[in-house]
């Protein structure tokens, strides 16, 4: 088995495949530790996935939080993570500088082989057009290698080079977002027990509300992660996010030190967020898409890590089942269950979230959400479950049942079948 990309999705897939006893090669273009643009906030859904990988989150570098503090104008509301039988009642923060390294090393402990400095350049396909391996250049000398495998898991991020090579294009109807972040030293905020989120973003005082939010996430090590994320789309004008970040941070309490350049650590970094399953099909001709390569960032919140790790685990379960089938026709039938299972888990939820994201690109709607919904404690205790997908369908309360019914009422859309395209290297 080959897994391309050692981010949360790829390491999760490699870990769970290796635990099944498969020979797994995990290819990563960078060396660890590495810089990665992220808010570093982990909701209880992400914490659950860490536990499923056997990651110990009790040691140094992990900062626990109780919930989210929502700000809108001068008002703020503190909402604790909901307690349930399905998810832990707490979240975490951990810098992506070493977070991915921790997950990749856990995959290695499970039996996977990790090659860093291995940049995959193209898929290799057989005479039928099916992926049977990848081409890569390895090490500082850029030595070309060909790696063969019956199935390739693509966890190569937002660029999705392997998927693009097979003709799997991004769906422009699904939302994209852009985020920027920077670390700041802040003795006043670094150990805060809540993640801070601002919904009322404006490029100028009195200007229209922008479709996104700002955050200040405590890291517990003397620093905070401060950033902004905006949805792109019709009616949305992201403008200069870096300039907006400076303006916004300058309006926060001076005691936090976030408007002071001397407290900044490293440059402002930005990244694109592919949301709402915006690249499909998630399986085609021997290639399985997980995480950002399949556009699996939540359109509700811009959260990607839990869905990346979940997709990696689901891919491992289904690929493992498929490889146990000696008959190639049955093997393919099993592999085609992967996009159906991803759709079953989050398809309706993401379709509803896509409507939410589109609504926020309208200034009047964004203003209403910020000034009405985000200022009501009762509303936000319900909304936090919807925004972060923390409903409990195994013995939850009345709120869980109502939200579950709402999501199930969204019309289903069958994942579209794969379509062949030539142009990749054949063997």
C-alpha positions in Angstrom: 0.0 0.0 0.0 1.2 3.5 -0.8 -0.1 6.6 1.1 1.0 9.9 -0.4 1.2 12.7 2.2 1.9 12.4 5.9 -0.6 15.0 7.2 -3.4 14.0 9.5 -5.3 12.1 6.7 -2.4 10.2 5.4 -0.9 9.3 8.8 -4.4 8.1 9.9 -4.8 5.9 6.8 -1.2 4.6 7.2 -1.7 3.8 10.9 -4.9 2.0 10.5 -3.7 0.0 7.5 -0.5 -1.0 9.2 -2.5 -2.1 12.3 -4.3 -4.5 9.9 -1.0 -6.0 9.0 -0.5 -4.4 5.5 2.8 -3.3 4.2 2.4 0.5 4.0 4.8 3.0 2.5 4.0 6.6 3.6 5.5 9.2 1.3 6.0 12.8 2.5 7.6 15.6 0.5 8.8 17.6 3.5 11.0 16.8 6.5 9.7 16.8 10.0 9.1 19.0 11.9 7.6 21.4 9.4 5.6 24.6 9.3 1.9 24.2 8.5 -0.8 26.9 8.3 -3.6 26.0 10.7 -5.5 27.4 13.6 -4.1 24.6 15.8 -7.5 24.1 17.5 -8.8 20.6 18.0 -12.4 20.1 18.8 -13.7 17.0 20.7 -14.3 15.3 17.4 -10.6 15.7 16.6 -9.6 14.5 20.1 -11.6 11.4 19.5 -9.6 10.6 16.4 -6.4 11.1 18.3 -7.5 8.6 20.8 -8.4 6.1 18.0 -4.8 6.4 16.9 -3.5 5.8 20.4 -2.0 9.3 20.8 -1.2 10.3 24.3 -2.4 13.9 24.7 -1.6 14.3 28.4 2.0 15.4 28.1 3.8 18.6 27.3 2.7 20.6 24.2 -1.0 19.7 24.5 -3.2 22.5 25.9 -6.7 21.5 27.0 -9.7 23.8 26.6 -13.3 23.8 27.9 -15.1 25.3 25.0 -15.5 28.4 22.8 -15.9 32.0 23.8 -17.9 33.7 21.0 -17.5 37.5 20.4 -19.8 39.8 18.5 -19.1 43.5 18.9 -18.9 44.2 22.6 -20.8 41.1 23.6 -19.3 37.7 24.4 -20.8 34.2 25.2 -18.9 31.3 26.7 -20.1 27.9 25.6 -18.6 24.7 27.0 -18.1 21.7 24.8 -21.2 19.4 25.1 -20.8 16.3 27.2 -21.9 13.1 25.4 -21.3 9.4 25.2 -19.8 9.8 21.7 -17.2 12.5 22.1 -14.9 13.7 25.0 -16.1 16.9 26.7 -12.9 18.9 26.0 -10.8 20.2 23.1 -7.0 20.7 22.7 -4.5 22.9 20.9 -1.2 21.7 19.5 1.1 23.4 17.1 1.1 21.9 13.6 4.9 22.4 13.7 5.1 19.0 15.4 1.5 17.7 15.4 1.9 16.0 12.0 5.2 14.5 13.1 3.6 12.9 16.1 0.9 11.3 13.9 3.4 10.1 11.3 5.6 8.5 14.0 2.6 6.8 15.4 1.9 5.3 12.0 5.6 4.1 12.0 5.1 2.5 15.4 2.1 0.7 14.0 4.4 -0.8 11.2 4.3 1.8 8.4 7.5 2.8 6.6 7.9 6.6 6.3 10.0 8.3 3.6 10.4 12.0 4.1 11.8 14.2 1.4 9.9 12.1 -1.2 8.0 14.2 -3.6 5.5 12.3 -5.7 5.4 13.6 -9.2 2.7 11.5 -11.0 0.5 8.4 -10.7 1.5 5.3 -12.7 -1.4 3.6 -14.5 -1.7 0.2 -16.2 -3.1 -0.6 -19.6 -6.7 -0.4 -18.3 -6.1 3.1 -16.9 -6.0 1.9 -13.3 -3.5 3.4 -10.8 -0.9 0.8 -9.9 1.7 3.0 -8.2 3.4 6.4 -8.2 6.5 8.1 -9.6 8.6 10.1 -7.0 11.9 11.9 -6.5 13.6 11.1 -3.2 16.1 12.8 -1.1 18.3 15.9 -1.6 19.8 14.3 -4.8 16.2 13.9 -6.2 16.7 10.3 -7.1 13.8 9.1 -9.3 11.9 6.0 -8.0 8.8 4.1 -9.0 6.7 2.6 -6.2 4.0 0.0 -7.0 0.9 -0.8 -5.0 -2.6 -2.3 -5.7 -4.2 0.8 -4.3 -2.9 4.4 -3.7 -4.3 6.7 -1.0 -4.0 10.3 -2.0 -3.5 12.6 1.0 -1.6 15.2 -0.9 -3.5 18.2 0.3 -5.4 21.0 -1.4 -3.2 20.7 -4.5 -4.6 17.2 -5.1 -2.0 16.6 -7.8 -2.7 12.9 -8.1 -6.5 13.4 -8.4 -6.0 16.2 -11.0 -3.7 13.9 -13.0 -6.6 11.5 -13.3 -9.1 14.2 -14.3 -10.8 14.6 -10.9 -11.5 18.4 -11.0 -12.7 20.7 -8.2 -16.4 21.4 -8.1 -16.7 25.3 -8.4 -20.1 25.1 -6.8 -18.6 24.0 -3.5 -17.1 26.7 -1.3 -13.5 27.6 -0.8 -12.0 29.6 2.0 -8.8 31.4 2.7 -7.1 31.7 6.1 -4.1 33.5 7.5 -2.5 33.1 10.9 0.4 34.2 13.1 1.8 33.3 16.5 2.1 35.9 19.2 3.6 35.8 22.7 0.8 36.7 25.1 1.2 35.9 28.8 -2.3 37.2 29.4 -4.0 34.8 26.9 -1.8 31.8 26.3 -3.3 29.6 29.1 -7.0 30.7 28.6 -9.4 27.7 29.0 -11.5 28.8 26.0 -10.9 29.2 22.3 -11.9 32.7 21.3 -13.9 33.3 18.1 -15.0 36.6 16.6 -17.9 36.5 14.2 -18.3 40.3 13.5 -15.5 40.9 11.0 -15.5 44.2 9.0 -12.9 45.6 6.7 -13.7 49.1 8.1 -15.9 50.5 10.9 -19.5 50.5 9.7 -18.6 48.4 6.7 -20.5 45.2 5.7 -20.0 42.1 7.7 -17.5 39.7 6.1 -18.2 36.0 5.6 -15.9 34.4 8.1 -14.4 34.7 11.6 -11.3 35.6 13.5 -9.7 33.5 16.3 -7.3 33.6 19.1 -6.4 30.1 20.3 -4.3 29.7 23.4 -1.3 27.3 23.0 -0.4 27.0 26.7 3.3 27.7 26.0 3.3 31.5 26.3 1.9 31.9 22.8 -1.5 32.2 21.0 -2.4 31.4 17.4 -4.3 34.4 16.0 -5.9 34.3 12.6 -8.7 35.0 10.2 -10.7 32.9 7.8 -13.0 34.1 5.0 -15.3 32.2 2.7 -14.8 32.9 -1.0 -17.7 33.0 -3.4 -20.3 35.2 -5.0 -20.7 38.4 -3.1 -17.6 37.8 -1.0 -14.6 40.1 -1.1 -11.8 38.7 1.0 -9.6 41.8 0.3 -6.1 41.8 1.8 -6.4 39.3 4.6 -3.0 40.1 6.0 -3.9 43.8 6.2 -7.2 42.9 7.7 -5.5 40.7 10.3 -3.3 43.6 11.4 -6.3 46.0 11.7 -8.4 43.5 13.6 -5.7 42.5 16.1 -5.0 46.2 16.7 -8.6 46.5 18.0 -8.2 43.8 20.6 -7.4 44.6 24.3 -3.9 46.1 24.5 -3.1 43.8 27.5 -3.2 40.8 25.2 -0.2 42.2 23.3 -1.5 41.1 19.9 -1.3 44.5 18.3 2.3 44.8 19.2 4.7 43.7 16.4 7.4 42.9 19.0 5.2 40.0 20.3 4.9 38.4 16.9 6.7 35.1 16.1 7.4 34.3 12.5 5.6 35.7 9.5 1.9 35.8 8.7 1.1 32.6 6.7 -1.9 31.8 4.6 -3.6 28.8 3.1 -6.6 27.8 1.0 -9.3 25.6 2.6 -11.2 23.2 0.2 -14.6 22.7 1.7 -17.8 20.7 1.3 -16.4 17.7 -0.6 -15.4 20.0 -3.5 -13.4 17.3 -5.3 -15.1 14.1 -6.3 -15.3 11.2 -6.8 -13.4 10.2 -3.7 -12.5 6.9 -5.3 -11.5 6.3 -9.0 -9.5 3.6 -10.6 -7.3 2.5 -7.7 -6.9 6.1 -6.2 -8.6 6.9 -2.9 -8.9 10.6 -1.9 -8.7 11.5 1.8 -8.6 14.8 3.7 -8.0 18.0 1.8 -7.3 16.2 -1.5 -11.0 15.3 -1.4 -12.2 18.8 -0.2 -13.2 17.4 3.2 -12.9 20.7 5.2 -16.2 21.5 6.9 -18.1 24.4 5.3 -19.6 25.1 8.7 -16.5 25.9 10.6 -13.4 25.6 8.3 -12.4 22.6 10.5 -10.4 20.0 8.6 -8.4 17.8 11.0 -11.1 15.5 12.4 -12.6 14.8 8.9 -9.1 14.2 7.4 -8.4 11.6 10.1 -11.8 10.0 9.9 -11.5 9.7 6.1 -8.1 8.1 6.6 -9.6 5.5 9.0 -12.6 4.8 6.7 -10.2 4.4 3.7 -8.1 2.0 5.7 -11.1 -0.1 6.7 -12.5 -0.3 3.1 -9.2 -0.8 1.4 -8.2 -3.5 3.9 -11.5 -5.3 3.2 -11.0 -4.9 -0.6 -7.5 -6.3 -0.6 -8.7 -9.4 1.2 -10.8 -10.2 -1.8 -9.0 -12.4 -4.4 -11.5 -11.6 -7.1 -10.6 -8.3 -8.8 -14.2 -7.5 -9.7 -15.3 -7.9 -6.1 -12.3 -5.9 -5.0 -13.5 -2.9 -7.1 -17.0 -3.2 -5.8 -15.7 -2.9 -2.3 -13.5 0.1 -3.1 -16.5 1.9 -4.6 -18.1 1.7 -1.1 -15.6 4.3 0.1 -17.2 7.4 -1.5 -20.6 6.1 -0.4 -19.5 5.7 3.2 -18.0 9.2 3.2 -21.2 10.6 1.8 -23.3 8.6 4.4 -21.2 10.1 7.2 -21.0 13.8 6.2 -22.7 14.2 2.8 -25.9 15.7 4.0 -24.2 17.7 6.8 -21.8 19.2 4.3 -24.6 20.0 1.8 -26.4 21.9 4.6 -23.1 23.6 5.5 -22.6 24.7 1.9 -25.9 26.5 2.2 -24.7 28.1 5.4 -21.4 29.2 3.9 -23.2 30.7 0.8 -25.5 32.6 3.1 -22.6 34.1 4.9 -21.3 35.7 1.7 -24.3 38.0 1.8 -23.5 40.9 4.1 -27.0 41.2 5.5 -27.1 37.5 6.4 -23.6 37.6 7.9 -24.6 40.6 10.0 -27.7 38.9 11.3 -25.8 35.7 12.3 -23.2 37.8 14.1 -25.5 40.2 15.9 -28.4 37.8 16.6 -27.3 34.2 16.8 -23.8 34.7 18.2 -25.0 36.8 21.1 -27.6 34.4 22.5 -26.2 31.8 25.0 -29.1 29.4 24.5 -28.7 29.6 20.7 -25.0 29.1 20.8 -25.2 26.1 23.1 -27.2 24.5 20.3 -25.2 26.0 17.4 -21.8 24.8 18.7 -23.0 21.2 18.2 -24.1 22.0 14.6 -21.0 24.1 13.8 -18.6 21.4 15.0 -20.7 18.3 14.2 -20.8 17.1 17.8 -24.4 15.7 17.9 -24.7 12.4 19.7 -26.8 9.9 17.8 -26.3 7.1 20.3 -28.3 8.3 23.3 -28.1 12.1 23.0 -30.6 14.6 24.3 -33.5 16.4 22.6 -31.2 18.9 20.9 -29.2 16.1 19.4 -32.3 14.5 18.0 -33.6 17.7 16.5 -30.3 18.5 14.9 -30.0 14.9 13.6 -33.5 15.2 12.1 -32.5 18.5 10.5 -29.5 17.0 8.8 -31.3 13.8 7.7 -34.0 16.0 6.1 -31.4 17.3 3.6 -31.9 15.5 0.2 -29.3 12.9 -0.5 -27.1 13.1 -3.5 -25.5 10.0 -4.8 -21.7 10.3 -5.3 -21.0 10.6 -9.0 -19.2 7.7 -10.6 -15.6 7.8 -11.7 -14.8 8.8 -15.3 -11.6 7.7 -17.0 -9.1 10.1 -18.6 -5.8 9.4 -20.3 -2.6 11.4 -19.9 -0.9 9.7 -17.0 2.1 7.5 -17.3 1.2 3.9 -18.2 3.0 0.7 -17.5 
